[in-house]
Amino acid sequence: MVRSLRQLRHSLTAVLVFTLTSVAWGALGPDGSVPAPPGATAPPAAPSPASDSSATTAPSPAGDAQPGAGPAQGGSASASPAPPQHVPVSRPAGNGSPETAAQARIGGVEWWTDGLVGKLLIHVDGPVNFRAYADNHSIVLDLWEAGNARWQTLPIEHDYVRRLRVRQYTPGLARVYLDLKRPARYKTFVKYDPQAVAVLIIPPWMATTKLPPSVAYEKIRVATGRGTTAVHVLRVDPRASDIEIRPVIPGDVGAGKETTSVVATRHDAVAGINGGFFSRSGAPLGMVVIDGELVSAPLPRRSVFAISRNGEPIIRAFEFQGRVETSSNAVLWVSAVNRSPHAGAVAVYTPRYGPLTPALPTAAVVREGFVWRFASGRIMIPARGYVLAVNHGDADMLTRSLTVGERVTIRFGFWPEMDLTSALGGGPRLVKDGRPFIPFGWEWFSSRIFASRAPRTAIGITTYGKLIFVTVDGRSRRNTGMTLDELARLMVSLGAHEAMNLDGGGSATMVVGGRTVNDPSDGAERPVGSALLILRATGTP
């Protein structure tokens, strides 16, 4: 008799669900405004579309994720920024100098099969930070600040897994591959006494769950200018005590891609849709805030769906301003978070980006609030720190402004000033005050994305604060897809008072109860850079 996913989960003795709270770097909250330090100058102006490669290419007509599908970072250009909010950096231990992080050792890897479910156990002799992400060919686990992994390749007898590979990718980064015969779902856990990282490999048909009363799904057919198309609608009460709404990113870090259904299974979600636009690496193009932590800064003028600390959903643009301050009163302006920097400013790569930065010409590694060292290439991001990076033309800016051993502080600011728990960027806006309103040009989208008929994903807010998740099928004989104007009118007809577009085309996906309910236009789910999930609230059975 096949056991349920919940029974299988509880069959792992002393296993706890692992979340990457140990790598949380900053908090987005009103802990006091900070005046500009002495000698500070105005931040560099946001590049115009013609001066920044990410602005010269608008998202594809279907809303597909494209490299460079968004303009430079920033926020609403129609208002002045509020004073930055302070983001505290942990105080160092002991004598006030940066401490060296201990590296855990990998003791061995075990695999066994329990019916149709595969189980992988990676033994370690201490705490490790890790991420897992998957595509249709492999499930990959990165364990950083971890060493001693013995290189090995082992064949696996399982319906979904064909091979296990273990590699010491760098001296501080171990990588484990589970090569797949066909797409599978998975979940990760941490086991204690002795310590280990555990992975369950689950057949997709077993990863199902019931919807709570606060979530309702329906499928309808809607007329378009070229025929009809299937529309999938989720209605959600975000104030219900049994659920929570949260954006997520693959592997819980900012550079990677997974299908929406895989992400939903890993988070025990009851339902969800794909998220915003993303780069070729999977990094989000636009604002992302998860559990109050800034993962990616907003793009100028682009619409953002956000949830405030008091649970209020909103759709609007945000303006970003960030800076790095040193104990010697030097100031470096921050143009990007977990994305490439603009000229004359720095980018901040946090542990949310992943274990390693992209290849960087010049960077400063900050650990426990102190400059640890200067480096170049792909750099390990400290679990309790971050990496400051500049582009090729600004290499001397870091070495001129920072000194090894010097204390530094990061400060982020937004306008309007809000205490947010969650945010997910997309665009353009579709509905304002209950009427279709699509300022695609203002939000740096091309006319093609407005006029083309394609699969779509959208999020709406009713007058009473309820949420409407929508996915539109398209690019087939049966389903025409929609233009943005048709999508906006659909959202109004469904009761949206405010609404915005998300990534569409082949990315458009809706998962309900563990099943993909729409018809992805690529013929299979496309791996995406983010998703918006409906999760069971903590403590809810």
Order of alpha helices (4+ residues) and beta strands (2+ residues): alpha-beta-beta-beta-beta-beta-beta-beta-beta-beta-beta-beta-beta-beta-beta-beta-alpha-beta-beta-beta-beta-beta-beta-beta-beta-beta-beta-beta-alpha-beta-beta-beta-beta-alpha-beta-beta-alpha-beta-beta-beta-beta
